[in-house]
Amino acid sequence: MTKTPYSSTTSPDVRSQLQTCLKELRLTNIRERFEEAARQAAQESAGYDSYLLDLVERECEVRRHRRIERVLRESHLPLEKTLDTFDRGRLSPKVVQQLSLLEQGFFLDKQENVVAFGNPGTGKTHLLCGLAQKLVRQGRRIWFSPCALLVQKLLIAKRDLALAPFLTKLNRFEAILIDDIGYVQHNREEMEVLFTLLAERYERGSVMVTSNLAFSQWDKIFKDPMTTGAAIDRVVHHSVILELNISSYRMEQAQKRRESALLAQCQEQDRTTTATSPEERLKAEHTSSGSDDSGRA
């Protein structure tokens, strides 16, 4: 079947009508480039369907890019924390395997939770933020907040009798990433709104949590044993546990900086010694010896 070549000859009236219609339909990218694409299609003797497909594909690509940028802004994720800048070599083989599965995003479809445990400085926040950012760039919607800030927002919403609408707003996100739960001790009112959030998300949306407290210590967060048990039950059920039993990344980097500074200092001393001529060293030793003799006199 012979395809019909596209002709770029378009009357001013048709061009004007196209501009108006495309503007009304908010097809911005097509409106900006349909004439250039028409000339290119005519030069290549492309068919009408190829010309149209090229325009639509580019429009979709631009819209996907804009949507991802918008969702990234909404996520409040620290964009400098990516999986590309995370040292996976520090992780155990088990966690590396778990991370590979989590990157596929299936846990979001199943409303499963992800909990990363580890001492301060082990990279919990970096790991989950990097994972979340990768998923957002795949088109997923995830919202990030430090636990202390989230609790304050929940309290304000409760005070203003707007807790239910606030929770409904959060339900738009496939996952909520709560950073450093347990790092700051909460009073009873703060604990209650945090539990309300976890109960609201249960089997409705995923929760991603970083904590330096094992589940056995969550009574420090929720105070009441019954509430603690109920909170753990809702988080653990349908969850993936990442145990980062590794040394502090920040302490390792600080040690490396100290070692580098010491090495640089030693190298500078060696260069200074090498740059001094034998005559200058002999003169310096003679001057020092003369000073000692003068002192003894």
Secondary structure, DSSP 8 states (H G I E B T S, - for coil): ----B------HHHHHHHHHHHHHTT-HHHHHHHHHHHHHHHHTT-BHHHHHHHHHHHHHHHHHHHHHHHHHHHHT--TT--STTS-GGGS-HHHHHHHHHHTTTHHHHTT-EEEEE--TTSSHHHHHHHHHHHHHHTT--EEEEEHHHHHHHHHHHHHTT-HHHHHHHHTTSSEEEEESTTTS---HHHHHHHHHHHHHHTTTSEEEEEESS-GGGTHHHH-SHHHHHHHHHHHHTTEEEEE--S--HHHHHHHHHHHHHHHHHHHHHHHHHHHS-HHHHHHHHHHHHHHHHHHH-
